[in-house]
């Protein structure tokens, strides 16, 4: 009895056998992996907030997945728009941050230096400021702390 199975790497790309209805306009996928998305996540949250909220309200109205396809497409288009702007304005800083996240197992506290540079670029060029939801009013954002507990580990 064999305990090993050979890997199967098909030469043709996967095609979804059940495409979206023709009434829903096509939109390409965002096209980013987890590290760039995590790096940009707080900016995506604030930049696309109204679309995200519409989508979540729609999802709470009806459990049918087809019910909110249009709202989901709007969220995707908004994310694509911000990613395009990040690539046009802060590509070097963004890549430095998400590459650090990739190397550091997505641990944000280990990548604060490139994060600060990236945040500053996004603020200067796109007027978006990183703010973590739920931070108590009047308290310093965790990514802006001057003397964090884990400072010796930061890169």
N, C-alpha and C positions, 0 to 999 in steps of 0.2 A: 504494500500500500504506500503510495507516494505521500510525503509530507510537505512537498514543495510544489507550488504552482507557478508556472512561467508567467511573467508579466505580459499583458496584452496592450500594445500601444497602436491603436488603429491609425491608419494613414489618412483617413478622411475626418474632418471635424464633425462634431456632433451637431445634428440639426434637430431642433425641437419638433416632434411630430404633431404638436397641437399649438399652432401659432395663435397669436392674439387675434381677436375679432377685427374685421376690416374697419369697423366703426371707431376703433381706437388708433390714433395716429402712431406710427412707428417711432421709437426713440432708441438710439444706441445705448448700450450699457455705459456706465461711467468710465470704465477702462482703467481703474487704479487698483492696486493691491492694498492689503491691510495697513502697511506702514505709512504710505502717503495719505491714506484716508484718516488714520489716527492722528497724524501730524496736523492735518487741516480740519479735524473734526469740530473744534470749538468755533472756528470761522464758518464752517458749513452750517453749524447749528444756528448761528446768529444771522448769517447771510440769507439762508433759506427758511427762516423761522415761520413766516406766514404760510408757505407751502407745506411745511412739515405739520403745522397745526391743522390746516385744512385736511390733510391726509389722515391724521389721527382722529379728527372729528368724524370723518367719513367712515373710518374703520369701526368706530364705536356705534355708528348708526345701523350697520348691516354686516353680518358675518360672511356674506357672499363675496369671494375674492374678486369677482368681476365688477362688483359695485364701485370700487375705488380705483380702477385702472387709470382713469384720466388724472386723478389727483396724484397718483404714484408717478405718472409720466412727468408731471410738473415738477415734482421733487427731483427726479433724475435730471431734467433739463437745467434746473437751478444749480445742482451740484456740478454738472458739466461746465456751466458758465463760470462758476467760481474757480474751478480747476484750470480752465483756460486762462483766466485772469492771473492766477497764481503763477502759472508757467510763463506768462508774458512779462510779469513784473518782478517776481521774486524766485525765479527758478533755482538759482544757485543756493540761496538760503534755505529754500524749502527742501531741496534735495539733501543738503547737509543734515537737516533735522531728521528727515525720514530715514536716511541711511543710518544715522546714529540709532534710531529706534529699531531698525532692522537688526543691527549688530547687538543691541542691548536687550533683546527679547521684549521689545515694546515697553520698556520701563521708562516712563516719562522723567522721573527724577534723575535718571542717569544721563539725560540729554538736555539739561537746562541751558548750557551755553549756546549751542546752535539754536535752541528754541527761542532764546531772547533775541538773537539776531534775526531770526525768521519773523517773530512777532513784531519787531520794530519795522522791518521792511513792509509787512502787510499793513501796519498802521500808517506808515509814511506814504505808501503808494495807493492803498485802497481804502484808507480811513476805517479799517475794521480793527477792533480791539478785542483781544482774548479776555473773556470773563467767564469764570466757571460758575454755572448756576448753583444756587444753594449756599454760596459763600456768605457768611453772616455780614450784615451791613456794617461798614466801618472797619472791617478786618481786611488785612492785606491778602491778595490772591496768592495761592501757594507757589505759583510759578514766578512771582515777583519778590519773594522773600529774600532778604539780603543775607541772613544767617540761618539757613535751614539746618535741621538736625543732621541730614545726610550729606552735607556740603562736601566732605572729604571724598565721597563716592562720585560726585558729579564729574562729567567729562566735557 
